[in-house]
Amino acid sequence: MKLLIAEDDRSVCEMLQLFFQKEQYEMTFVHDGLSAQEQVERRTWDFIILDWMLPGKDGITLCKEIRRRFDTPIILLTARDQEQDRILGLELGADDYVTKPFSPMELIARMKAVLRRYQRGNAPDGGEAADAGATDDSGDEVLKYKQIIVNFSARTVTISGRTITNLTPKEFELMSLFVRYPKRVFTREQLLESIWGYDYFGEERTVDVHIKRLRNKVSAPDHPLVVTVWGVGYKLEE
């Protein structure tokens, strides 16, 4: 796995190198935001770790710019532990958020959890499922329900002819889950387990942040599409 680590604290880099070598990762370390930006432009990465307070260009700005163009998994490292900071990082496209000081083993566990979420997971048991396993004219695997088409090969969602291409990986997985089980109401706990995984270290607020972003991207002004079922969770509006 090709791993880009942007961290200005050399001692943190040395510590991570020792642990990542055991995982047999191919690592590239940079120590400022502009160098990180250059590396993102030059190569394709399997995973990116960004320190929030990088010199030159901070990690949160880089995260936002990377997410506009790439689906690469991103974890932010930061000494900022306020809830609003964590939410900001998630809203701008980070997949997870690790507060310093941290254990390298915890970081590796979080990375593996993020990578599992990027893989197409199994939907939860129970409930009536939409038509899965269909293909379109180009042979791509798609999931169809009424006016919604989820294309797993292109990782796009088309709603009434409007194709949405800027979904983050977790937004895409959330939408796929809702479309696969259109009549089911999912609690926050169920969404955390299904999309983030049982070993995710986050909290239910994470679900609310991603649902809000997803709803803004897929909904029409008069049709929210993903709706809140008060006191329970979220579902697809039919």
N, C-alpha and C positions, 0 to 999 in steps of 0.2 A: 504494500500500500504506500503510495506517494503522499507524504505528509509535510505540509508547510506550517512552520511554527514561527509566528511573529511575536517576539518577546524581547524587551530591552534589558531585562535583568539576566546577566550572563550566568549567574549561579543557578537560576531556575532552569535555564537552557541545559546546563550541564547535568542537572538532576534528571530532567526529562530524557535526555539522550541516553543515560544509563538504563532507564526503565524501558524506553521505546526500543532499544537494541534487542532486548529480550523478546519483544513482540515481532522482531524482524521487519520493522517499518523502514522505508526509505525516507530519511529525514532531511529537510532543508531548513536551516535556522536563519532568520533575518532579525535585525534589531531596531528597525524603524519602519514607519508606515509607508514611506515612498518605496523602499526596497521590497516590502511585501506586495505593494501594488504592481511593481515591475515583474515579480515572480508570478503573480496571478495572470498577468498579460502574456507571459512567455510560455507557460506550461499548463497542462491539465493536472489538477490535483484531486486526490481521492478524499482528502480531509484537510481542513484549515483550522488552526488554533490561533486566535488573535488576542493579544493583550489589549485591554481597553485604552490604557494611557500610553500608547506608542508615541515617540517623538516624530515630528514631520507630518504625519497624518494619523489621527487617533483610530483605534480599532473599531469604534462604533461607526465612524464614517466609512471605513473600509468595508465593514460588514454590509452596510446599506448599499454601497456601490457594487459589491460582489453579487449580492442577492438579486440585483436588477438584471444581471446577465447570466448568472450561473446557478446551478442547483447543488453546488458542492456543499457537503456538510460543514457547519461552522460551530465551533465552541468559543465563547468569549471567556477570557481570564481577567479577573478584576479584583481590586481591593475594595471596591464599592459594594456594600452589602445591603443597601436600602432597597425595599421592594420596588419602588418606582424605577430604580436603575435597572433592575432585573427585567421588569416589564418592558422598559424601553428597548433593551437588547433583543427581547423576543419579538417585539413589534417590528423591529427593523430587519428581522430575518434570521437571527441566530437560532440554532437548534437546541442549544443548552448554554448554561451560564455557570461557571465555577468560580467561587470566591476564594481569594488568597487569605491565609495560607491553605494549601490543599495537599492531599495525598496523591502522589502519582498513580497509585493503584485505583483510587476513586476516579481520576481523570480517564484512565484507560477503560474502566467500567462504563463510564458515561459515553465515551467514544463508541464502544461496542454496541451500547444500547441505541445510540443515534443511527449507527450503520444498519442495525436490524430494522429500524423504522423506515429506512430508505428502501429496503427490500419490500416487495409486495407481500404483506402479511395475510393471514387467514382471517376472515370475518368471524365475529362471535357466533356461537351456536344459537339457534332459536330464531323464530320470526320468518315471515315470508320474504324470500329474496327476489330481486329483480333478475331479468334474463342475463346470465353470465355466460362467458365462453363463446360469444358471437364474434364474428370478424367483419370488417368493412371491406370495401372493394379492393383496397391495397393489401389486405391480409392481416392488418393490425388487429390485435385482440381488443375488443370494446365491450362495454357494459351499457345497456340501453334501458331507460325507463322513461316512458312518455316522451317529453321533448328534450330529455337530457341524454347525452352520449358521453361516456367516459372512455377515452382512448388511452390504454395502458402503455402502448408503444411510444406514442408521442407525448404522453403525460399531459394531455389537455382535456378540458371539459367543454363541450359544446351545448349551449342552451338555446333552443328555438333558433338555431342557425348562427348564433353568436359564439365564436370560439374564444375561450379564455386560456391564454398561454402563460400568464405570469403567476400561477399558483406555486407557492413553495412546496417542497415535498410533503410536509405535514398537512398543509391545506389540501393538497391533492388526495392524500390518504383519508382525511376526514370526509371529503366530498365523495370519494369512492365508497366509503362505508355507508354514508347516508343513502346514496343511490342504490347500493346493493340491498339495503334493508329499508325501503322507503316508508314503511308503515310503523317502524319501530322508534320508540323514544329511548334515547341513550342518556344515562346519567353521566355526570362528570367522571365518576369513578370508572365506569365502563369505558369511556373514551380514553382516559388515561391508560388503562390496562391494554386496550386494543391498539392504540396508536403510539403511545409512548413506551409501553412495555412495563411489565411488573417490577423491573429493577430501576425504573426512573426515579430520580431523587427530587422531583419537583412537587408541585402542589396543584390543587384544582384551579387556581387562578390562571394557570397556564392554559387550560382548556378555554376559558372565557376569552383570553387574549386572541387565541387562534380562531375561535369561532367568529369573533368580531371582524377580523381581517378577511376571513373566508366569505362572510356574509356581504361585506362591502364589495367584494370582487364579483360574486356570482349573482347578486340580487338585482332585479329591476326596481325602479323607484316605487312602483305600486305592488311589488311582489317580493317579500324578503327571502323566500325560498328556504333558507335554514332558519327555523323559528325556535323561540324559547318556549318550553312547556314549564310554566312557573311551578317551582317546588319540586320539579323532577329533573329536567335536563334539556336536551335539544333533539329536534327531528327535522326531516325534510317536509316542507310544506307541499302538499299535493295539489 
